[in-house]
Amino acid sequence: MVTAAASKEAVPVEAHPTSEDASEIASNIKYHSLYDPSFSPFKFEPEQAYFATAKSVRNRLIQRWNETYLHFHKVDPKQTYYLSMEYLQGRALTNAIGNLEVAGAYAEAIKKLGHDLEEIAEQEKDAALGNGGLGRLASCFLDSMATLNLPAWGYGLRYRYGLFKQQFSKDGQEEVAEDWLEKFSPWEIVRHDVVFPIRFFGHVEISPSGSRKWVGGEVIQALAYDVPIPGYKTKNTISLRLWEAKAGAEDFDLFQFNDGQYETAAQLHSKALQICAVLYPGDATESGKILRLKQQFFLCSASLQDIIARFKERREGKGPHPWAEFPTKVAVQLNDTHPTLAIPELMRLLLDDEGLGWEEAWDITTRTIAYTNHTVLPEALEKWSQDVMKKLLPRHYEIIEEIDKRFMAMVCSTRSDMESSLPGMRILDSSNPQKPVVRMANLCVVSSHTVNGVAQLHSDILKSDLFADYVSIWPSKFQNKTNGITPRRWLRFCSPELSNIITKWLKTDGWTTNLDLLTGLRQFSDNEELQSEWASAKMANKYRLAQYILQVTGVSIDVNSLFDIQVKRIHEYKRQLLNILGAVYRYKKLKEMSPDERSKTTPRTIMLGGKAFATYTNAKRIVKLVNDVGAVVNDDPETSFYLKVVFVPNYNVSVAEILIPGSELSQHISTAGMEASGTSNMKFALNGCLIIGTLDGANVEIREEIGEDNFFLFGAKADEVPRLRKERENGLFKPDPRFEEAKQFIRSGVFGSYDYNPLLDSLEGDSGYGRGDYFLVGYDFPSYMDAQAKVDEAYRDRKRWLKMSILSTAGSGKFSSDRTIAQYAKEIWNIEECPVP
């Protein structure tokens, strides 16, 4: 056997930054390991090989990147700037070589160096820049922007420790800091020439002429790190620009340090480090609230200063800057309410720094900024304390006051019929004098030219309910943009077996950029040859998943059982509790059966995964319950062949890339009207996985596209939910005996001594905080169990199940992020493609 060291010796050391020849790529990787080393030069183990390989791929990306932005500079098109607090990128290596169409050459090159591409790719840690669907959507969108050759940038923050890494002890979930940057990220390039000052606190000075200036306080620097985002089968490579907070040498007090006052000497450096330390720091304290608001402002201010600097640069030598042109060159998209401060910050920069009048600055701001709403949940529609805002951002608070005042005056003068609605529409809410707040969603709606929801049902709810009053003033401001996912990462690269079969039967791989072509599979859905190939591809993915589960949890699962998966952020509205109660009931029934009766049931492996936010007690109780149920069920000799329950730890993009292709049934079971869209439902459907779900979010459209017969539907509809809650409050709810039985079984202590009463109590009573089953788990339980019985029955008919699986993939064309982004580009941003020649 040839060792890695011996293979490496045979490869010459030469720089070939953009070669597509496997031998030259191998030489280039070796060159990086010796002349651009991050480790001692005598080792070439998988980790060293990964970093050298990543740097070799980066050479190619940098070349395309430079060409892309040089081309944008020359053509000077209108560009989009996407502001998001989260990006859940996943591993970059396999995605980059896939998009660049050099995966085969790299696999061969790495073999020449004595390693294996899969083993090398495993060394990469997921970038901890996001938490859930919001961040993953932003990353899919960047992939599509690059693939569609759109002139665009992503802007975010470079979190040092991300949200958290999930571990388990006997007490349940534990949070530890993510170590993704512990060594370094080979994909980012620090831009020491792109630095902007960001001010906090201070006060507003008024000059004799009446102009205002924000001064004093503390000033921290924002330093840019760029991550290249390659398009698929195109030269275009765009940028995700991440900001890091830092203080300079001048902010370090040498005298204090030498006097032994070490902490005081480096106070600003310490404050700078806090800003990008953690995604969503706990905000139960005043200091936590200030830190979160600092993060949001830091992202907005740095990004807007950068956007304005680039706008001015493109106009250099063309006389004074015609600011009216700004919205014809710049589109800013706010991904949820986190970047809302971009609105008063753009106003401040135009008013105070550029000397524009209010009307002109307001016209520019409202024509530039658009807002995507991602939730109807009250706790996620951000409201900031007016006192905290005044203290941290005094000038911005003044600007928000003025926007609020002018908005009220406009409504009173043009819509006197709406004066009674004004208290709910105002940006500044002082209805509780003890806790006056700034309503960020209202500020977004008032100040944006377009507001969009992310699935048809969600957008309809925004228009008929959440933002109904605004709709009567600005009916054309509101749109729907149903979310999508990139078919490259979520099928082409994560399930090559299934992808190759699709390409073979469609006689083209064009579906990877035109997902609507998948409808061509419908004509073959009954074809036995396709069904047989489809089954073997799914089985290969199930084997891979079973191996992974064994490796990370020690649980051995049967690949012939039905793989049933629910992976997403743990939240009561997403109803992982409904799933585990169903599993508990299934286990109890299996225990009561004779061996002969059991042998006629459908064996099932139920997998759940996702992070419970550190301070969300009930979510953490749900995670603990899943683990406790699994510990009992998986070791029960009577039933373990028929049922396994597994909690998959530390769910992230790379884990999803193993779970989703291996899944056969996926649970999207949120209370109707509460999930804005969901995107994991799209990933599962695309991979031929069947969905059991409610009529919520994008489930509605998925069911329409793949056919009602291929979707296991249950539960109350969105328009019924308020009535059902009211009936519950009036004591009219009669629980299903199966629901009571499942809860009682948990209370019996069969799953251990942990006290689950507080969790189960949330499902009890008719109303009251933490009671009254707000998310209708009890109401939907019987129809959920009936739908699960239909799943068991369908799975026993292999031919029927395979046909449904094929039709699920065939109907997923609408859910490409390429389609979503093309609609944003045309209908919101008004930008056009700008391909590098």
C-alpha positions in Angstrom: 0.0 0.0 0.0 1.3 3.5 -0.9 1.4 5.8 2.1 0.2 9.4 2.0 3.8 10.5 2.5 5.1 8.4 -0.4 2.4 9.6 -2.7 3.0 13.1 -1.8 6.8 12.8 -2.5 6.1 11.7 -6.1 4.2 15.0 -6.8 6.2 18.0 -7.9 5.9 21.3 -5.9 4.6 23.9 -8.4 2.0 26.7 -8.3 -0.8 26.1 -10.8 -3.5 28.4 -9.3 -6.2 27.9 -12.0 -5.3 24.6 -13.7 -8.0 22.0 -14.2 -5.6 19.2 -14.8 -5.5 16.7 -11.9 -1.7 16.4 -11.8 -1.2 20.2 -11.8 -3.9 20.6 -9.1 -2.0 18.0 -6.9 1.2 20.1 -7.4 -0.7 23.3 -6.5 -2.1 21.7 -3.3 1.4 20.5 -2.4 2.7 24.0 -3.1 0.2 25.5 -0.6 1.2 22.9 2.0 4.9 24.0 1.8 4.8 27.7 0.8 1.6 28.8 2.4 1.7 26.6 5.4 -0.6 26.7 8.5 1.1 23.7 10.1 4.6 22.3 10.5 5.8 21.3 7.0 6.5 17.6 7.7 2.9 16.6 8.2 0.4 15.9 5.5 -2.5 14.3 7.4 -6.1 14.8 6.4 -6.4 18.1 8.3 -3.3 19.6 6.6 -4.5 18.2 3.3 -7.9 19.9 3.7 -6.4 23.4 4.4 -4.0 23.1 1.5 -6.8 21.9 -0.8 -9.1 24.7 0.3 -6.4 27.3 -0.4 -5.9 25.8 -3.9 -9.6 26.1 -4.6 -9.5 29.6 -3.2 -6.9 30.6 -5.9 -9.5 29.8 -8.6 -12.3 31.6 -6.7 -10.2 34.7 -6.2 -9.4 34.9 -9.9 -13.1 34.7 -10.8 -14.1 37.0 -8.0 -11.7 39.7 -9.2 -13.0 39.4 -12.7 -16.6 39.6 -11.5 -16.2 42.8 -9.5 -14.0 44.4 -12.2 -16.8 43.6 -14.6 -19.5 45.1 -12.3 -17.3 48.2 -11.8 -17.1 48.7 -15.6 -20.7 48.0 -16.5 -22.0 49.9 -13.3 -25.3 48.0 -13.0 -27.8 48.5 -10.2 -26.7 46.1 -7.4 -28.5 44.4 -4.6 -27.1 44.3 -1.0 -28.7 41.6 1.2 -28.5 42.3 4.9 -28.9 39.4 7.2 -27.9 38.6 10.8 -27.5 35.0 9.9 -25.9 32.9 7.1 -25.8 29.1 7.5 -23.3 28.3 4.8 -22.4 24.7 5.4 -19.1 23.3 4.1 -17.6 25.3 1.3 -15.1 22.8 -0.3 -17.5 20.3 -1.9 -19.9 23.1 -2.9 -17.1 25.2 -4.5 -15.6 22.3 -6.5 -19.1 21.2 -7.5 -20.1 24.7 -8.7 -16.7 25.1 -10.5 -17.2 21.7 -12.2 -13.8 20.4 -11.0 -14.9 17.8 -8.4 -13.6 14.9 -10.5 -10.2 16.6 -11.1 -9.8 17.4 -7.4 -10.8 13.8 -6.3 -8.0 12.5 -8.6 -5.5 15.1 -7.4 -6.1 14.3 -3.8 -5.7 10.6 -4.6 -2.3 11.3 -6.0 -1.4 12.8 -2.7 -2.5 9.7 -0.8 -5.8 10.9 0.5 -9.5 10.6 -0.3 -11.7 13.6 -1.2 -14.5 12.5 1.1 -12.1 12.1 4.1 -10.6 15.6 3.3 -14.0 17.3 3.0 -15.0 15.8 6.4 -12.2 17.9 8.0 -14.1 21.2 7.3 -16.1 22.7 10.1 -19.5 24.3 9.3 -19.2 28.1 9.6 -21.1 29.1 12.7 -22.7 32.2 11.3 -26.4 31.2 11.6 -28.9 29.1 13.5 -31.8 28.0 11.4 -34.0 28.5 8.4 -33.4 32.3 8.2 -29.6 31.8 7.8 -29.9 28.9 5.5 -32.3 30.7 3.2 -29.8 33.6 3.0 -27.1 31.2 1.9 -29.3 29.5 -0.7 -30.1 33.0 -2.0 -26.5 33.9 -2.4 -25.8 30.7 -4.3 -28.7 31.6 -6.7 -27.6 35.2 -7.1 -24.2 34.1 -8.2 -25.6 31.3 -10.4 -28.1 33.8 -12.1 -25.2 36.2 -12.7 -26.8 39.0 -10.6 -24.8 41.9 -9.3 -25.2 41.3 -5.6 -23.5 41.2 -2.2 -24.4 39.6 1.1 -23.6 41.4 4.3 -23.4 39.7 7.8 -21.3 39.5 11.0 -18.3 37.3 11.6 -19.3 35.5 14.8 -16.4 34.0 16.7 -18.5 31.3 18.5 -21.8 31.2 16.6 -24.9 30.2 18.5 -23.6 27.1 20.3 -22.5 23.5 19.9 -25.0 21.1 21.3 -24.0 18.4 23.7 -25.9 16.1 26.1 -25.5 15.1 29.7 -27.9 13.3 32.1 -29.6 16.7 32.6 -30.3 17.3 28.9 -29.0 19.7 26.3 -25.8 21.6 27.2 -24.4 24.6 25.2 -20.7 25.0 24.5 -19.0 27.5 22.3 -18.6 26.6 18.6 -14.9 26.2 17.7 -15.2 26.8 13.9 -12.6 29.6 14.0 -10.3 28.0 16.5 -7.7 27.3 13.8 -8.9 29.7 11.0 -11.2 29.7 8.0 -9.4 29.2 4.7 -12.3 30.7 2.7 -12.2 34.2 4.1 -10.0 37.1 3.0 -9.5 39.9 5.4 -9.7 43.4 3.7 -7.5 45.6 5.7 -8.3 48.5 3.4 -12.1 48.2 4.1 -12.6 49.6 7.6 -15.4 51.9 8.9 -15.9 53.7 12.3 -19.1 52.7 14.2 -20.2 55.0 17.1 -22.3 54.0 20.1 -23.7 56.2 22.9 -22.6 59.9 22.8 -25.0 62.8 22.2 -26.4 65.0 19.4 -24.9 68.4 18.9 -27.0 71.1 17.2 -25.1 73.8 15.2 -26.3 77.4 15.0 -27.7 76.7 11.5 -29.9 73.9 13.0 -27.9 70.9 11.5 -27.4 68.0 13.8 -24.3 65.9 14.5 -23.9 62.7 16.6 -20.6 63.0 18.6 -18.9 61.5 21.6 -19.5 58.0 23.0 -17.3 55.1 22.0 -16.1 54.4 18.4 -15.2 50.9 17.3 -13.9 49.9 13.9 -15.6 47.5 11.5 -13.2 45.4 9.5 -14.3 43.5 6.4 -13.7 39.8 5.7 -14.9 38.5 2.3 -16.0 35.0 1.6 -16.3 34.1 -2.2 -19.6 32.6 -3.3 -19.2 30.9 -6.7 -22.1 30.5 -9.1 -22.8 27.1 -10.8 -21.5 26.7 -14.3 -20.7 30.4 -14.6 -17.6 32.6 -14.1 -19.5 34.9 -11.7 -18.4 34.7 -8.1 -19.9 37.2 -5.7 -19.1 38.1 -2.1 -20.4 37.6 1.4 -18.9 40.4 3.3 -18.7 39.7 7.1 -17.8 42.5 9.6 -15.5 42.0 12.6 -15.4 44.6 15.4 -12.0 45.8 16.5 -10.3 48.6 18.4 -7.0 50.2 17.3 -3.6 50.7 19.0 -4.6 54.2 19.9 -7.5 52.8 22.0 -5.0 50.9 24.2 -3.8 52.9 27.2 -0.2 52.0 27.7 0.1 54.2 30.8 -2.8 52.4 32.5 -1.4 49.0 31.5 2.0 49.7 32.9 0.3 51.0 36.0 -1.2 47.5 36.5 -4.7 48.5 35.3 -4.8 45.8 32.6 -8.6 45.5 32.1 -9.1 49.3 32.1 -6.3 49.8 29.6 -7.9 47.5 27.0 -11.5 48.3 27.8 -12.5 49.3 24.2 -10.8 46.2 22.8 -12.8 44.1 25.2 -16.1 45.8 24.2 -15.2 45.3 20.5 -14.6 41.6 21.1 -18.1 41.2 22.6 -19.9 42.5 19.5 -19.1 39.6 17.2 -18.5 36.9 19.9 -21.9 35.2 19.8 -25.0 35.0 17.6 -28.1 36.2 19.6 -26.5 36.8 23.0 -29.0 36.3 25.9 -31.0 39.5 26.3 -32.7 39.0 29.7 -30.4 41.7 31.2 -30.1 45.4 30.2 -26.5 44.8 29.1 -27.7 41.8 27.0 -30.3 44.0 25.3 -27.6 46.7 24.6 -25.2 44.1 23.1 -27.9 42.7 20.7 -28.8 46.2 19.6 -25.1 47.0 19.2 -24.8 43.9 16.9 -27.7 45.0 14.7 -26.5 48.6 14.4 -22.9 47.4 13.8 -24.1 45.3 10.8 -26.3 48.1 9.4 -23.8 51.0 9.8 -20.8 49.2 8.4 -22.7 47.8 5.4 -24.3 51.2 4.5 -21.1 53.1 4.9 -19.5 50.5 2.5 -22.4 50.8 0.0 -22.2 54.6 0.0 -18.4 54.5 -0.4 -18.7 52.2 -3.4 -21.5 54.4 -4.9 -19.2 57.5 -4.6 -16.2 55.6 -6.0 -18.1 54.7 -9.1 -19.0 58.3 -9.6 -15.5 59.7 -9.1 -14.6 62.3 -11.8 -18.2 62.6 -12.8 -18.9 65.9 -10.9 -21.0 66.2 -7.7 -22.8 63.1 -6.6 -26.4 63.1 -7.9 -28.0 61.5 -4.8 -31.3 61.0 -6.6 -29.4 58.3 -8.7 -28.7 56.3 -5.5 -31.9 54.1 -5.6 -31.3 53.5 -9.3 -27.9 51.9 -8.4 -28.6 50.4 -5.0 -31.2 48.0 -3.7 -31.0 47.1 0.0 -33.0 44.0 1.3 -33.6 43.6 5.0 -33.8 39.9 5.9 -36.3 40.1 8.8 -36.4 42.9 11.3 -32.8 42.4 12.6 -31.3 45.0 10.1 -34.1 47.5 10.6 -31.7 50.1 11.9 -30.5 50.4 8.3 -33.4 52.8 7.8 -32.5 55.5 10.4 -28.8 55.0 9.6 -29.2 55.6 5.9 -31.3 58.7 6.8 -28.5 59.9 9.3 -25.7 59.4 6.7 -27.7 61.3 4.1 -28.9 64.1 6.4 -25.9 64.7 8.7 -22.9 63.5 6.6 -24.1 64.4 3.1 -26.2 67.5 4.0 -29.4 66.5 2.3 -32.8 67.8 3.4 -35.4 65.5 5.0 -37.7 65.1 2.0 -34.8 64.2 -0.4 -33.2 61.8 2.2 -36.6 60.1 2.9 -37.3 59.7 -0.8 -33.9 58.0 -1.4 -34.3 55.8 1.7 -37.8 54.6 0.9 -36.9 53.9 -2.8 -33.8 51.9 -1.7 -35.0 49.7 1.1 -37.2 46.6 1.0 -38.2 44.3 3.8 -38.9 40.6 4.1 -41.1 39.5 6.9 -40.3 36.0 8.2 -42.8 35.6 11.1 -46.2 36.3 12.6 -45.0 35.2 16.1 -45.3 38.2 18.4 -42.0 37.5 20.3 -40.1 37.5 17.0 -41.5 40.8 15.8 -38.8 42.8 17.5 -39.7 45.6 19.9 -36.8 47.6 21.4 -37.0 49.7 24.6 -37.2 53.4 23.7 -34.9 54.1 26.7 -32.2 51.6 25.4 -32.5 53.0 21.9 -32.1 56.7 23.1 -29.1 55.7 25.2 -27.2 53.7 22.6 -28.3 55.5 19.4 -29.5 59.0 20.4 -29.5 60.4 16.8 -31.3 57.4 15.4 -34.0 57.7 18.1 -34.6 61.3 17.0 -34.9 60.2 13.3 -37.3 57.4 14.3 -39.4 59.9 16.2 -39.6 62.2 13.2 -40.6 59.3 10.9 -43.3 58.3 13.3 -44.6 61.9 13.6 -44.7 62.4 9.8 -46.4 59.0 9.3 -49.1 60.0 11.8 -49.6 63.4 10.2 -49.9 61.7 6.7 -52.5 59.3 7.9 -54.5 62.0 9.7 -54.5 64.3 6.6 -55.2 61.6 4.0 -57.1 58.9 5.8 -59.2 60.4 8.6 -61.2 57.2 8.7 -58.1 55.4 10.0 -57.3 57.6 13.0 -58.7 55.0 15.4 -56.2 52.4 14.0 -53.2 54.7 14.5 -52.2 53.5 18.0 -51.5 50.0 16.5 -49.8 51.4 13.4 -47.4 53.8 15.1 -43.7 53.0 15.3 -43.3 54.4 18.8 -45.6 52.5 21.2 -46.0 54.2 24.6 -49.3 52.5 25.5 -47.5 51.0 28.5 -45.8 54.1 30.1 -43.5 51.8 32.1 -42.2 50.1 29.0 -42.4 52.3 25.9 -41.0 50.5 22.8 -39.9 51.0 19.2 -41.8 48.5 16.9 -39.2 47.5 14.4 -41.7 45.7 12.0 -43.8 48.9 11.8 -40.7 50.9 11.1 -39.9 48.5 8.2 -43.4 48.6 6.7 -43.7 52.4 6.9 -40.2 53.0 5.4 -39.8 50.3 2.7 -41.0 50.4 -0.9 -41.9 46.7 -0.8 -42.8 44.3 2.0 -42.9 40.6 1.2 -43.9 37.4 2.9 -42.2 34.1 2.2 -45.1 31.7 1.2 -48.5 32.4 -0.2 -50.4 31.5 3.0 -47.9 33.6 5.1 -48.2 36.6 2.7 -52.0 36.3 2.8 -52.0 36.3 6.7 -49.7 39.4 6.6 -52.2 41.3 4.4 -55.4 40.2 6.1 -54.2 40.3 9.7 -50.7 41.5 10.8 -50.4 44.5 8.4 -54.0 44.8 7.3 -54.2 48.6 8.2 -51.1 49.4 6.2 -52.5 47.4 3.2 -55.5 49.8 3.1 -53.0 52.7 2.7 -50.5 51.1 0.4 -52.1 48.1 -1.3 -49.4 47.7 -3.9 -46.5 47.6 -1.3 -47.2 44.0 -0.3 -46.0 41.0 -2.3 -45.4 37.2 -1.9 -42.0 35.6 -2.6 -42.3 31.9 -1.8 -38.9 30.7 -0.5 -36.7 28.2 -2.4 -33.6 26.1 -1.9 -30.5 25.6 -4.1 -30.9 22.4 -6.1 -27.1 22.2 -6.2 -26.3 21.7 -2.5 -29.7 20.0 -1.7 -29.8 17.4 -4.4 -27.0 17.5 -7.0 -24.1 17.4 -4.5 -25.7 15.7 -1.4 -27.3 12.8 -3.3 -25.2 12.0 -6.3 -26.9 8.6 -6.7 -30.4 10.1 -7.1 -29.1 13.0 -9.2 -27.5 10.6 -11.7 -30.7 8.6 -12.0 -32.7 11.9 -12.6 -30.2 13.0 -15.2 -30.3 9.6 -16.9 -34.1 9.5 -17.2 -34.5 13.2 -18.2 -31.6 12.8 -20.6 -30.1 16.1 -19.4 -28.5 17.6 -16.3 -30.2 20.9 -17.1 -32.5 20.4 -14.1 -29.8 21.7 -11.8 -30.4 25.2 -13.1 -33.9 24.7 -14.4 -35.7 22.7 -11.7 -39.0 22.8 -13.5 -37.6 20.1 -15.8 -38.2 17.6 -13.0 -41.8 17.4 -14.1 -40.4 15.1 -16.9 -40.1 12.3 -14.3 -43.9 12.1 -13.9 -44.3 10.1 -17.1 -42.0 7.4 -15.7 -43.4 7.2 -12.2 -44.9 3.8 -12.8 -41.9 2.5 -14.7 -40.5 -0.6 -12.8 -36.9 0.0 -14.0 -36.9 3.6 -12.7 -38.6 2.5 -9.4 -35.9 -0.2 -8.9 -33.1 2.3 -9.6 -34.8 4.9 -7.3 -35.1 2.4 -4.5 -31.4 1.5 -4.7 -30.4 5.1 -4.6 -32.6 5.8 -1.6 -31.2 2.6 0.1 -27.6 3.8 -0.5 -28.5 7.1 1.3 -30.2 5.2 4.1 -27.0 3.1 4.7 -24.9 6.3 4.8 -27.3 7.8 7.3 -27.5 4.6 9.4 -23.6 4.6 9.6 -23.6 8.2 10.7 -26.3 7.6 13.4 -24.2 4.7 14.8 -21.1 6.8 14.8 -22.6 9.9 16.6 -25.1 8.2 18.9 -24.1 4.6 19.2 -27.6 3.5 18.2 -27.9 0.8 15.6 -30.9 1.4 13.2 -32.4 -1.0 10.7 -32.2 0.3 7.1 -35.3 -1.6 6.2 -37.4 0.4 8.7 -39.2 3.5 7.6 -36.9 6.5 8.2 -39.0 9.3 9.7 -37.3 12.6 10.3 -38.1 16.0 11.9 -35.1 18.4 12.0 -35.5 22.1 12.7 -35.1 24.6 15.6 -36.9 23.3 18.7 -39.9 25.5 19.3 -43.3 24.8 20.7 -45.1 26.0 17.5 -43.0 23.5 15.4 -44.5 20.8 17.7 -41.7 18.4 18.2 -43.8 17.6 21.3 -46.6 16.3 19.0 -44.1 14.0 17.3 -42.7 12.5 20.5 -46.2 12.1 22.0 -47.1 10.1 18.9 -43.9 8.0 19.3 -44.8 7.4 23.0 -48.3 6.2 22.0 -46.9 4.0 19.3 -44.4 2.4 21.8 -47.2 1.8 24.4 -49.4 0.0 21.7 -46.4 -2.1 20.6 -45.9 -3.2 24.2 -49.5 -4.2 24.5 -49.4 -6.4 21.3 -48.6 -10.0 21.0 -45.4 -10.9 19.0 -47.6 -12.0 16.1 -49.5 -8.6 16.1 -46.2 -6.7 16.2 -44.8 -8.6 13.2 -47.7 -7.1 11.1 -46.7 -3.5 12.0 -44.5 -1.2 9.9 -41.0 -0.9 11.6 -40.1 2.8 12.0 -37.0 4.8 13.0 -38.0 8.2 14.3 -35.2 10.8 14.2 -35.4 14.3 15.6 -32.7 17.0 15.6 -32.3 20.7 16.3 -31.1 23.2 18.9 -33.2 24.5 21.7 -32.3 28.1 22.5 -30.3 28.2 25.8 -33.0 30.1 27.8 -36.1 28.4 26.3 -37.0 26.0 29.1 -39.8 24.1 27.5 -37.9 23.6 24.3 -35.1 22.0 26.4 -37.6 19.8 28.2 -38.8 18.5 24.8 -35.2 17.6 23.8 -34.7 15.9 27.1 -38.0 13.9 26.6 -36.9 12.7 23.2 -33.6 11.5 24.6 -35.3 9.8 27.6 -37.9 8.1 25.4 -35.1 6.9 23.0 -33.0 5.5 25.9 -36.0 3.2 27.0 -37.4 2.4 23.5 -34.1 1.5 21.8 -33.1 -1.0 24.4 -36.5 -2.7 24.8 -36.0 -6.3 23.4 -39.7 -6.7 22.7 -40.1 -3.6 20.6 -36.7 -2.3 19.4 -37.0 -4.1 16.1 -40.2 -2.2 15.4 -39.4 1.2 16.8 -36.3 3.3 17.4 -36.3 6.9 18.6 -33.1 8.9 18.0 -32.1 12.5 18.8 -29.4 13.6 16.3 -27.0 15.9 18.1 -25.7 19.3 16.9 -27.9 19.6 13.8 -26.3 21.8 11.1 -26.0 22.0 7.3 -23.5 19.1 7.0 -25.7 16.8 9.1 -28.7 17.8 7.0 -26.8 16.8 3.9 -26.7 13.2 5.3 -30.2 13.1 6.9 -32.3 14.6 4.1 -31.2 12.2 1.3 -31.7 9.2 3.6 -35.2 10.2 4.8 -38.4 8.6 3.6 -41.0 10.5 5.7 -40.5 14.0 7.0 -42.6 15.8 9.6 -43.6 19.4 9.1 -46.3 19.6 11.7 -46.4 23.2 13.0 -49.7 24.8 14.1 -51.3 26.1 11.0 -50.7 29.8 10.4 -47.5 29.9 12.5 -44.7 28.8 10.2 -43.9 31.5 7.7 -42.7 29.1 5.1 -40.2 26.5 6.1 -37.5 25.4 3.7 -36.5 22.0 5.0 -39.9 20.8 3.7 -38.7 21.7 0.2 -35.4 19.9 0.7 -37.1 16.7 1.8 -39.7 16.8 -1.0 -36.9 17.4 -3.6 -35.1 14.3 -2.3 -38.2 12.1 -2.8 -39.2 12.1 0.8 -42.9 12.2 1.6 -44.3 14.8 4.0 -46.7 14.4 6.9 -47.9 17.9 7.6 -50.4 20.6 8.3 -51.6 23.2 5.9 -49.0 25.7 7.1 -46.3 27.8 5.4 -45.0 26.4 2.1 -46.6 23.0 2.9 -49.7 24.4 1.2 -47.9 25.0 -2.1 -45.8 21.8 -1.9 -49.0 19.8 -1.6 -50.5 21.6 -4.6 -47.4 20.9 -6.7 -46.7 17.3 -5.8 -50.4 16.3 -5.7 -52.7 15.8 -2.7 -52.4 12.0 -2.9 -48.7 12.2 -2.2 -49.0 14.3 1.0 -50.1 13.0 4.4 -52.3 15.9 5.6 -53.8 16.4 9.1 -54.7 19.1 11.5 -56.7 22.3 11.9 -56.5 25.0 9.2 -55.1 28.4 9.8 -58.4 30.2 9.7 -59.9 27.7 12.3 -57.1 28.2 14.9 -58.5 31.4 16.6 -61.9 29.8 17.0 -60.4 26.6 18.4 -58.4 28.6 21.0 -61.5 30.5 22.0 -63.5 27.2 22.4 -60.6 25.8 24.5 -60.8 28.9 26.7 -64.5 28.3 27.2 -63.8 24.8 28.4 -65.3 23.1 25.3 -62.2 21.0 24.3 -62.7 17.2 24.7 -59.4 15.4 24.5 -58.9 12.2 22.5 -58.4 9.2 24.8 -55.1 8.4 22.9 -53.8 11.8 23.8 -54.6 11.3 27.5 -53.1 7.9 27.4 -49.7 9.1 25.9 -49.4 11.9 28.5 -50.3 9.5 31.3 -47.7 7.0 30.1 -45.0 9.7 30.4 -46.3 10.7 33.9 -46.1 7.1 35.0 -42.3 7.4 35.1 -41.6 4.7 32.5 -39.1 7.1 30.9 -37.2 8.0 34.0 -37.4 10.2 37.1 -37.2 13.6 35.4 -40.2 15.7 36.2 -42.1 16.2 33.0 -45.2 17.7 34.7 -44.4 21.3 33.8 -44.1 20.4 30.1 -47.3 18.3 30.1 -49.0 21.0 32.1 -48.6 23.4 29.1 -51.0 21.1 27.3 -53.5 21.2 30.2 -56.1 23.7 31.4 -58.1 26.0 29.2 -56.1 29.2 29.4 -53.4 31.0 31.4 -49.6 31.6 30.9 -47.9 28.3 29.9 -51.2 26.4 29.9 -54.2 26.0 27.7 -52.3 24.2 24.8 -51.8 27.4 22.8 -50.3 25.4 19.9 -53.3 22.9 19.7 -51.2 19.7 20.2 -54.2 18.0 21.8 -56.7 19.2 19.2 -54.5 17.9 16.3 -53.4 14.7 18.0 -56.2 12.4 16.8 -55.9 13.4 13.1 -52.1 13.2 13.4 -52.3 9.6 14.6 -54.8 8.8 11.8 -52.4 10.2 9.2 -49.5 8.2 10.7 -51.6 5.0 10.3 -52.1 5.9 6.6 -48.3 6.3 6.4 -47.7 2.8 7.8 -50.2 1.4 5.3 -48.7 3.2 2.3 -45.2 2.2 3.2 -46.1 -1.5 3.2 -47.1 -1.1 -0.5 -43.5 -0.7 -1.9 -44.6 0.1 -5.5 -47.1 2.8 -4.4 -44.5 4.3 -2.0 -41.9 4.5 -4.7 -44.3 6.1 -7.1 -45.2 8.7 -4.5 -41.5 9.4 -3.8 -40.8 9.9 -7.5 -43.8 12.3 -7.9 -42.6 14.2 -4.8 -39.3 15.0 -6.6 -41.1 15.6 -9.9 -43.3 18.2 -8.3 -40.5 20.2 -6.5 -39.5 22.4 -9.4 -41.2 25.5 -8.1 -39.1 25.4 -4.9 -35.8 26.4 -6.4 -34.2 29.5 -4.9 -33.2 30.4 -8.5 -37.0 31.0 -9.2 -37.3 33.0 -5.9 -34.3 35.2 -6.6 -35.3 35.8 -10.2 -38.6 37.1 -8.8 -36.9 39.3 -6.3 -34.6 40.7 -9.0 -37.5 41.5 -11.3 -40.3 42.5 -9.0 -38.5 44.1 -6.0 -34.9 45.0 -6.8 -35.2 45.9 -10.4 -31.7 44.5 -11.2 -30.6 42.5 -14.3 -28.1 39.8 -14.8 -24.5 40.9 -15.5 -22.5 37.8 -16.6 -18.7 38.0 -16.8 -17.8 37.5 -20.5 
